[in-house]
Amino acid sequence: MRFGEFLVSRGYVTDEQVETALMIQQEREENEHVRVKVGEVLVAIYAISHDKLRKALKEFEDAGLMVR
């Protein structure tokens, strides 16, 4: 399971917020040759707080999943 899907499944963000973050992530990679993580983008667009992101990352890792 991808981290964005996990965030949606746990109610942290919406599908639309993840889609927006993925588009921004792709644009940054193509235009600036910079790889940013979807969680960083979600925080930048105020879809999730830093604290909730940290909590979600811990839950993700506790579930035996890894962020790439």
N, CA, C and O atoms as CSV, one atom per row, in Angstrom:
chain,resi,resn,atom,element,x,y,z
A,1,MET,N,N,0.840,-1.181,0.000
A,1,MET,CA,C,0.000,0.000,0.000
A,1,MET,C,C,0.882,1.240,0.000
A,1,MET,O,O,1.853,1.323,0.751
A,2,ARG,N,N,0.539,2.190,-0.838
A,2,ARG,CA,C,1.275,3.457,-0.897
A,2,ARG,C,C,0.865,4.319,0.295
A,2,ARG,O,O,-0.232,4.173,0.836
A,3,PHE,N,N,1.756,5.212,0.691
A,3,PHE,CA,C,1.505,6.032,1.870
A,3,PHE,C,C,0.276,6.922,1.690
A,3,PHE,O,O,-0.506,7.083,2.627
A,4,GLY,N,N,0.094,7.496,0.513
A,4,GLY,CA,C,-1.083,8.323,0.267
A,4,GLY,C,C,-2.376,7.540,0.434
A,4,GLY,O,O,-3.346,8.041,1.004
A,5,GLU,N,N,-2.385,6.313,-0.062
A,5,GLU,CA,C,-3.566,5.454,0.103
A,5,GLU,C,C,-3.825,5.177,1.576
A,5,GLU,O,O,-4.969,5.171,2.031
A,6,PHE,N,N,-2.750,4.948,2.307
A,6,PHE,CA,C,-2.858,4.704,3.738
A,6,PHE,C,C,-3.471,5.914,4.445
A,6,PHE,O,O,-4.361,5.763,5.282
A,7,LEU,N,N,-2.995,7.108,4.107
A,7,LEU,CA,C,-3.521,8.320,4.729
A,7,LEU,C,C,-5.014,8.474,4.474
A,7,LEU,O,O,-5.767,8.863,5.367
A,8,VAL,N,N,-5.436,8.168,3.252
A,8,VAL,CA,C,-6.856,8.248,2.917
A,8,VAL,C,C,-7.641,7.190,3.689
A,8,VAL,O,O,-8.706,7.479,4.236
A,9,SER,N,N,-7.118,5.967,3.733
A,9,SER,CA,C,-7.830,4.876,4.406
A,9,SER,C,C,-8.010,5.137,5.895
A,9,SER,O,O,-8.962,4.643,6.499
A,10,ARG,N,N,-7.106,5.907,6.490
A,10,ARG,CA,C,-7.191,6.222,7.914
A,10,ARG,C,C,-7.918,7.544,8.176
A,10,ARG,O,O,-8.088,7.947,9.326
A,11,GLY,N,N,-8.339,8.207,7.115
A,11,GLY,CA,C,-9.094,9.445,7.275
A,11,GLY,C,C,-8.280,10.692,7.532
A,11,GLY,O,O,-8.828,11.723,7.924
A,12,TYR,N,N,-6.974,10.612,7.317
A,12,TYR,CA,C,-6.132,11.783,7.540
A,12,TYR,C,C,-6.310,12.834,6.448
A,12,TYR,O,O,-6.284,14.032,6.728
A,13,VAL,N,N,-6.490,12.391,5.211
A,13,VAL,CA,C,-6.646,13.283,4.064
A,13,VAL,C,C,-7.666,12.667,3.107
A,13,VAL,O,O,-8.107,11.532,3.287
A,14,THR,N,N,-8.029,13.446,2.084
A,14,THR,CA,C,-8.975,12.950,1.083
A,14,THR,C,C,-8.222,12.470,-0.163
A,14,THR,O,O,-7.041,12.764,-0.351
A,15,ASP,N,N,-8.936,11.732,-0.995
A,15,ASP,CA,C,-8.359,11.311,-2.281
A,15,ASP,C,C,-7.913,12.518,-3.087
A,15,ASP,O,O,-6.847,12.508,-3.703
A,16,GLU,N,N,-8.734,13.555,-3.079
A,16,GLU,CA,C,-8.431,14.755,-3.857
A,16,GLU,C,C,-7.144,15.427,-3.371
A,16,GLU,O,O,-6.344,15.908,-4.174
A,17,GLN,N,N,-6.955,15.455,-2.063
A,17,GLN,CA,C,-5.728,16.050,-1.523
A,17,GLN,C,C,-4.500,15.247,-1.932
A,17,GLN,O,O,-3.461,15.824,-2.255
A,18,VAL,N,N,-4.610,13.939,-1.921
A,18,VAL,CA,C,-3.488,13.093,-2.350
A,18,VAL,C,C,-3.218,13.302,-3.833
A,18,VAL,O,O,-2.060,13.414,-4.237
A,19,GLU,N,N,-4.259,13.358,-4.646
A,19,GLU,CA,C,-4.078,13.582,-6.086
A,19,GLU,C,C,-3.392,14.915,-6.343
A,19,GLU,O,O,-2.498,14.999,-7.185
A,20,THR,N,N,-3.797,15.945,-5.634
A,20,THR,CA,C,-3.160,17.259,-5.771
A,20,THR,C,C,-1.696,17.177,-5.373
A,20,THR,O,O,-0.827,17.700,-6.071
A,21,ALA,N,N,-1.423,16.522,-4.255
A,21,ALA,CA,C,-0.035,16.377,-3.790
A,21,ALA,C,C,0.807,15.603,-4.799
A,21,ALA,O,O,1.967,15.946,-5.028
A,22,LEU,N,N,0.239,14.571,-5.400
A,22,LEU,CA,C,0.984,13.779,-6.391
A,22,LEU,C,C,1.280,14.606,-7.643
A,22,LEU,O,O,2.351,14.473,-8.237
A,23,MET,N,N,0.333,15.459,-8.046
A,23,MET,CA,C,0.581,16.331,-9.202
A,23,MET,C,C,1.697,17.325,-8.904
A,23,MET,O,O,2.574,17.552,-9.739
A,24,ILE,N,N,1.662,17.916,-7.715
A,24,ILE,CA,C,2.708,18.858,-7.313
A,24,ILE,C,C,4.048,18.141,-7.238
A,24,ILE,O,O,5.064,18.670,-7.688
A,25,GLN,N,N,4.054,16.951,-6.676
A,25,GLN,CA,C,5.278,16.153,-6.569
A,25,GLN,C,C,5.871,15.905,-7.951
A,25,GLN,O,O,7.077,16.053,-8.149
A,26,GLN,N,N,5.029,15.528,-8.902
A,26,GLN,CA,C,5.498,15.250,-10.256
A,26,GLN,C,C,6.020,16.517,-10.928
A,26,GLN,O,O,7.048,16.482,-11.603
A,27,GLU,N,N,5.321,17.630,-10.748
A,27,GLU,CA,C,5.772,18.902,-11.330
A,27,GLU,C,C,7.130,19.306,-10.779
A,27,GLU,O,O,8.004,19.738,-11.532
A,28,ARG,N,N,7.313,19.169,-9.473
A,28,ARG,CA,C,8.603,19.525,-8.859
A,28,ARG,C,C,9.720,18.659,-9.421
A,28,ARG,O,O,10.823,19.138,-9.684
A,29,GLU,N,N,9.418,17.370,-9.602
A,29,GLU,CA,C,10.430,16.459,-10.124
A,29,GLU,C,C,10.790,16.820,-11.567
A,29,GLU,O,O,11.964,16.839,-11.934
A,30,GLU,N,N,9.776,17.103,-12.376
A,30,GLU,CA,C,10.015,17.417,-13.783
A,30,GLU,C,C,10.664,18.782,-13.978
A,30,GLU,O,O,11.588,18.917,-14.780
A,31,ASN,N,N,10.191,19.797,-13.253
A,31,ASN,CA,C,10.656,21.161,-13.471
A,31,ASN,C,C,11.905,21.529,-12.688
A,31,ASN,O,O,12.756,22.267,-13.184
A,32,GLU,N,N,12.017,21.029,-11.491
A,32,GLU,CA,C,13.124,21.414,-10.615
A,32,GLU,C,C,14.088,20.267,-10.346
A,32,GLU,O,O,15.118,20.454,-9.698
A,33,HIS,N,N,13.756,19.090,-10.841
A,33,HIS,CA,C,14.569,17.884,-10.627
A,33,HIS,C,C,14.795,17.628,-9.141
A,33,HIS,O,O,15.869,17.207,-8.711
A,34,VAL,N,N,13.726,17.901,-8.366
A,34,VAL,CA,C,13.759,17.718,-6.922
A,34,VAL,C,C,12.723,16.676,-6.564
A,34,VAL,O,O,11.575,16.763,-7.001
A,35,ARG,N,N,13.115,15.689,-5.770
A,35,ARG,CA,C,12.189,14.645,-5.327
A,35,ARG,C,C,11.703,15.000,-3.930
A,35,ARG,O,O,12.492,15.059,-2.987
A,36,VAL,N,N,10.415,15.235,-3.803
A,36,VAL,CA,C,9.821,15.504,-2.491
A,36,VAL,C,C,8.844,14.389,-2.163
A,36,VAL,O,O,8.243,13.792,-3.055
A,37,LYS,N,N,8.695,14.121,-0.901
A,37,LYS,CA,C,7.786,13.060,-0.473
A,37,LYS,C,C,6.362,13.604,-0.423
A,37,LYS,O,O,6.141,14.786,-0.157
A,38,VAL,N,N,5.411,12.728,-0.683
A,38,VAL,CA,C,4.007,13.142,-0.728
A,38,VAL,C,C,3.581,13.741,0.611
A,38,VAL,O,O,2.793,14.686,0.633
A,39,GLY,N,N,4.075,13.222,1.706
A,39,GLY,CA,C,3.742,13.781,3.024
A,39,GLY,C,C,4.204,15.217,3.173
A,39,GLY,O,O,3.496,16.043,3.752
A,40,GLU,N,N,5.396,15.525,2.651
A,40,GLU,CA,C,5.915,16.889,2.709
A,40,GLU,C,C,5.019,17.836,1.921
A,40,GLU,O,O,4.764,18.962,2.350
A,41,VAL,N,N,4.543,17.374,0.769
A,41,VAL,CA,C,3.652,18.203,-0.052
A,41,VAL,C,C,2.322,18.395,0.662
A,41,VAL,O,O,1.787,19.503,0.669
A,42,LEU,N,N,1.780,17.348,1.257
A,42,LEU,CA,C,0.518,17.459,1.972
A,42,LEU,C,C,0.608,18.461,3.119
A,42,LEU,O,O,-0.347,19.195,3.374
A,43,VAL,N,N,1.732,18.500,3.803
A,43,VAL,CA,C,1.935,19.498,4.860
A,43,VAL,C,C,2.016,20.893,4.234
A,43,VAL,O,O,1.429,21.841,4.756
A,44,ALA,N,N,2.731,21.021,3.135
A,44,ALA,CA,C,2.901,22.318,2.480
A,44,ALA,C,C,1.582,22.901,1.980
A,44,ALA,O,O,1.422,24.121,1.946
A,45,ILE,N,N,0.638,22.045,1.593
A,45,ILE,CA,C,-0.659,22.538,1.107
A,45,ILE,C,C,-1.711,22.540,2.221
A,45,ILE,O,O,-2.904,22.691,1.959
A,46,TYR,N,N,-1.257,22.373,3.451
A,46,TYR,CA,C,-2.116,22.424,4.634
A,46,TYR,C,C,-3.207,21.354,4.643
A,46,TYR,O,O,-4.294,21.572,5.177
A,47,ALA,N,N,-2.911,20.205,4.054
A,47,ALA,CA,C,-3.861,19.094,4.071
A,47,ALA,C,C,-3.727,18.283,5.363
A,47,ALA,O,O,-4.674,17.627,5.797
A,48,ILE,N,N,-2.535,18.338,5.972
A,48,ILE,CA,C,-2.263,17.588,7.193
A,48,ILE,C,C,-1.204,18.348,7.986
A,48,ILE,O,O,-0.331,18.997,7.411
A,49,SER,N,N,-1.291,18.260,9.297
A,49,SER,CA,C,-0.296,18.929,10.144
A,49,SER,C,C,0.950,18.052,10.284
A,49,SER,O,O,0.925,16.854,10.004
A,50,HIS,N,N,2.030,18.680,10.722
A,50,HIS,CA,C,3.264,17.919,10.973
A,50,HIS,C,C,3.021,16.827,12.009
A,50,HIS,O,O,3.491,15.700,11.854
A,51,ASP,N,N,2.285,17.164,13.065
A,51,ASP,CA,C,2.030,16.188,14.131
A,51,ASP,C,C,1.233,14.993,13.625
A,51,ASP,O,O,1.563,13.849,13.936
A,52,LYS,N,N,0.191,15.251,12.851
A,52,LYS,CA,C,-0.608,14.148,12.320
A,52,LYS,C,C,0.197,13.328,11.314
A,52,LYS,O,O,0.037,12.110,11.241
A,53,LEU,N,N,1.049,13.976,10.548
A,53,LEU,CA,C,1.898,13.247,9.602
A,53,LEU,C,C,2.842,12.311,10.349
A,53,LEU,O,O,3.009,11.155,9.959
A,54,ARG,N,N,3.456,12.800,11.415
A,54,ARG,CA,C,4.348,11.946,12.222
A,54,ARG,C,C,3.585,10.755,12.803
A,54,ARG,O,O,4.079,9.627,12.802
A,55,LYS,N,N,2.366,11.022,13.302
A,55,LYS,CA,C,1.543,9.950,13.848
A,55,LYS,C,C,1.216,8.924,12.765
A,55,LYS,O,O,1.296,7.719,13.006
A,56,ALA,N,N,0.852,9.392,11.588
A,56,ALA,CA,C,0.509,8.492,10.483
A,56,ALA,C,C,1.730,7.684,10.042
A,56,ALA,O,O,1.605,6.497,9.742
A,57,LEU,N,N,2.895,8.306,10.000
A,57,LEU,CA,C,4.118,7.578,9.630
A,57,LEU,C,C,4.394,6.456,10.620
A,57,LEU,O,O,4.782,5.357,10.226
A,58,LYS,N,N,4.193,6.733,11.912
A,58,LYS,CA,C,4.405,5.696,12.917
A,58,LYS,C,C,3.412,4.559,12.723
A,58,LYS,O,O,3.793,3.391,12.786
A,59,GLU,N,N,2.134,4.886,12.485
A,59,GLU,CA,C,1.122,3.852,12.246
A,59,GLU,C,C,1.474,3.026,11.007
A,59,GLU,O,O,1.304,1.807,10.998
A,60,PHE,N,N,1.962,3.695,9.969
A,60,PHE,CA,C,2.334,3.040,8.721
A,60,PHE,C,C,3.459,2.044,8.973
A,60,PHE,O,O,3.399,0.901,8.521
A,61,GLU,N,N,4.470,2.480,9.688
A,61,GLU,CA,C,5.602,1.614,10.011
A,61,GLU,C,C,5.192,0.488,10.957
A,61,GLU,O,O,5.656,-0.643,10.808
A,62,ASP,N,N,4.331,0.783,11.924
A,62,ASP,CA,C,3.853,-0.240,12.865
A,62,ASP,C,C,3.041,-1.318,12.153
A,62,ASP,O,O,2.956,-2.456,12.615
A,63,ALA,N,N,2.446,-0.942,11.021
A,63,ALA,CA,C,1.675,-1.909,10.231
A,63,ALA,C,C,2.595,-2.754,9.349
A,63,ALA,O,O,2.132,-3.594,8.578
A,64,GLY,N,N,3.905,-2.520,9.473
A,64,GLY,CA,C,4.867,-3.301,8.698
A,64,GLY,C,C,5.076,-2.779,7.287
A,64,GLY,O,O,5.601,-3.486,6.428
A,65,LEU,N,N,4.665,-1.546,7.050
A,65,LEU,CA,C,4.809,-0.954,5.723
A,65,LEU,C,C,5.983,0.011,5.751
A,65,LEU,O,O,6.392,0.479,6.813
A,66,MET,N,N,6.517,0.300,4.580
A,66,MET,CA,C,7.679,1.188,4.495
A,66,MET,C,C,7.406,2.321,3.537
A,66,MET,O,O,6.800,2.130,2.483
A,67,VAL,N,N,7.868,3.528,3.917
A,67,VAL,CA,C,7.781,4.693,3.049
A,67,VAL,C,C,8.979,4.650,2.119
A,67,VAL,O,O,10.115,4.444,2.546
A,68,ARG,N,N,8.696,4.851,0.827
A,68,ARG,CA,C,9.795,4.857,-0.152
A,68,ARG,C,C,10.255,6.247,-0.429
A,68,ARG,O,O,11.171,6.446,-1.227
